[in-house]
Amino acid sequence: MRRKVNVQISYWLQVGFLYLSLVEDYFTGLVNLHCKGWKSVYCDPVRPAFLGAGTTNLNDVLVQFTRWISGLVEVTLSRFCPLIYGPKKMSALQTMCYGEQAFFPFYFLPLWCFATIPQLCLLNGIAVYPEASNWFFMVFSFVFLSSLSKHIQEVLSTGGSMRSWINEQRMWMIKSVTSNLYGSLDAIMKRLGMREAKFMTTNKVIDDEQTRLYQMGKIDFQTSIMLLAPLVILTIINVVSFVGGVTRAMVAGKFSDMFTQVFLSLFIVTMGYPVIEGMILRKDKGRIPPSVTILSVLVSTIFLSLGSLLLSVFRK
C-alpha cells in the first residue's frame, strides 16, 4: 500500500505539479519548449484567435498580478533560474529575455527609492541630481524621455491613444509599488518555509457598479488596506514634497538645482491624480475610504518627520 501511494504521489508531481510554481505558462516556454530546442514564431492574426475577459477593477488586477509576481520570483529562486538553467540550452538572447522576466519583480526596490528619497531631499533643500544648467543633466533627461517615448510609440503603433498610454503608466506604477513588493515577499517567505503556498483567485462575477466605473475610466478603489495604503502614502509624500520643495526652492533661489526633483514629484503627482481624486473629490462607492486616507496621512507624516530629522543629523 505504501509503495502504491508513493507511486501515485510521484506521478502527480510529474504530471500535475511539475513546475511547483504559479507561472506554468512561463515554465512551459522555458523548460519544455525553448530549452528543448523548440523555435517560436510571432502570430498576430487580423481576426482575434481567443476570447476572454480581463479584470476590470483594481483589486482583481493587483491580486492577479501579485500571484504572477510570486510565481516569477519562485522561478528566480529555483534551479530553473534562466541565468543558470538556460545558457547551456538556449541562445544568449533568449536567456536574457527569460532572465528579464524572472528578475523584473525586484524593480520595486529602485521604484520605491525614486518615489521617496528625492522627494524627501527636495523637501529639505538637498539636491541629488545635477542642476539644469549642467551638461550631465542631459543624460538623465535622455534616459527618462527616451523610455517614455518608446512606450508611447508602442502604444500608438498598436492602436492605442495617449489616454491609453497614461493609464498604462499609472497601472505600471501602481502594480510596481504593491504587487511587485508583496509578490516578491510572498515567494521569499514560501522559500524560507515561513508561509504555505496557496492559490489566490480573482473575482469573475460581474458587478454593475464596478462595470460603470470601468467604462467611465475611473479606478475602483475597493480593495484591501494592504494594497491601497502604499498608493495613498506615496501620493501624499509627493504632493507635500512638491508643494514644500517648490516653495523652498523659489524662496532660496535654487530652483535650477532642484528642477529634476521638482519635475519627478510633479510627474508622480500627475500620474497619481486618480488617487488624489479618490481621496478628496469622489463620493461614489469606489472612492478611497476615509480611514485609509487618515492612516496614510499619519504614516506619511511620520516618514517625512523622521526622514527630515535623519537628514539634518547627517548634514551636521
PyMOL commands that set and color helices and strands:
alter all, ss='L'
color gray80, all
select helices_A, chain A and resi 2-15+24-36+58-76+82-85+92-114+117-123+137-157+162-177+179-191+208-215+225-252+255-271+273-281+290-315
alter helices_A, ss='H'
color red, helices_A
deselect
rebuild
show_as cartoon
